[in-house]
Amino acid sequence: MSPDEEFAHRRRRYLLMMLGRVVCFFGAVALVKVSVLLSVLLLIGGAVLPWCAVLLANDGPAKKRPTAQIGVMPHSQHELGGGPPPQDVL
């Protein structure tokens, strides 16, 4: 995906989550006389959705990991050399 398409996708996802938040709040108000527990759950959902929406909207595309090469030692192990020989302590 191009950066513009990826940004548009994240923006649509954020908008849908914010619309879900509005639905949660209106549903909580509409259902308060029917079920207080359901109303409270909808309010909690409406309070948590913005946090989740921001996290998902700011999440960029997945980064590719470099593939591991079999049989090749990491660079740091090549640098481990024999250093000076140990000296006897008397």
TINU-81192 format. One record per residue (C-alpha): residue number from 0; residue in one letter; chain; x, y, z. Coordinates in steps of 0.001 Angstrom, whole numbers. Layout:
BEGIN
pos_code_unit_px_py_pz
NUM_a_A_X_Y_Z
...
! end
This chain:
BEGIN
pos_code_unit_px_py_pz
0_m_A_0_0_0
1_s_A_1207_3491_-710
2_p_A_1649_5862_2245
3_d_A_-1399_7888_1178
4_e_A_-3617_4788_946
5_e_A_-2336_3528_4290
6_f_A_-3039_6901_5918
7_a_A_-6563_6976_4438
8_h_A_-7178_3473_5802
9_r_A_-6067_4520_9308
10_r_A_-8242_7639_9098
11_r_A_-11329_5588_8112
12_r_A_-10682_3133_10950
13_y_A_-10399_6029_13421
14_l_A_-13637_7574_12145
15_l_A_-15497_4272_12481
16_m_A_-14264_3817_16037
17_m_A_-15344_7340_16955
18_l_A_-18781_6650_15446
19_g_A_-18875_3511_17599
20_r_A_-18168_5712_20608
21_v_A_-21127_7956_19777
22_v_A_-23343_4887_19400
23_c_A_-22156_3618_22802
24_f_A_-23056_6890_24524
25_f_A_-26481_7205_22865
26_g_A_-27144_3530_23582
27_a_A_-26214_4023_27237
28_v_A_-28645_6929_27530
29_a_A_-31412_5013_25750
30_l_A_-30964_1838_27814
31_v_A_-30474_3332_31278
32_k_A_-34089_2570_32279
33_v_A_-33962_-934_30820
34_s_A_-30649_-2137_32225
35_v_A_-28259_-89_34318
36_l_A_-25520_-2708_33939
37_l_A_-25732_-2608_30136
38_s_A_-25737_1171_30248
39_v_A_-22596_1217_32400
40_l_A_-20878_-1258_30072
41_l_A_-21701_934_27088
42_l_A_-20312_3972_28919
43_i_A_-17094_2093_29665
44_g_A_-16880_1077_26013
45_g_A_-17406_4695_24983
46_a_A_-14640_5784_27335
47_v_A_-12127_3149_26159
48_l_A_-12743_3470_22421
49_p_A_-10927_6815_21958
50_w_A_-7787_5418_23546
51_c_A_-7888_2354_21288
52_a_A_-8681_4485_18241
53_v_A_-5678_6733_18817
54_l_A_-3363_3759_19284
55_l_A_-4567_2161_16062
56_a_A_-4547_5436_14124
57_n_A_-942_6150_15097
58_d_A_202_2620_14328
59_g_A_2220_2647_11132
60_p_A_2741_-177_8674
61_a_A_4556_-3266_9866
62_k_A_8295_-3094_9463
63_k_A_10029_-5944_7690
64_r_A_12505_-7906_9764
65_p_A_15811_-8863_8231
66_t_A_16041_-12563_7543
67_a_A_18483_-14551_9629
68_q_A_21378_-16168_7824
69_i_A_22067_-19725_8869
70_g_A_25658_-20517_9671
71_v_A_26836_-16931_9959
72_m_A_27885_-15697_13366
73_p_A_26693_-12291_14541
74_h_A_29141_-9433_14076
75_s_A_29846_-9145_17791
76_q_A_31175_-12705_17990
77_h_A_33680_-12044_15216
78_e_A_35194_-9344_17366
79_l_A_35727_-11613_20358
80_g_A_39350_-12373_20086
81_g_A_42071_-13934_22171
82_g_A_43210_-10789_24090
83_p_A_46238_-10951_26333
84_p_A_46885_-14234_28102
85_p_A_45901_-14395_31775
86_q_A_48676_-13613_34231
87_d_A_49331_-15687_37294
88_v_A_48549_-13901_40509
89_l_A_50743_-14806_43478
! end
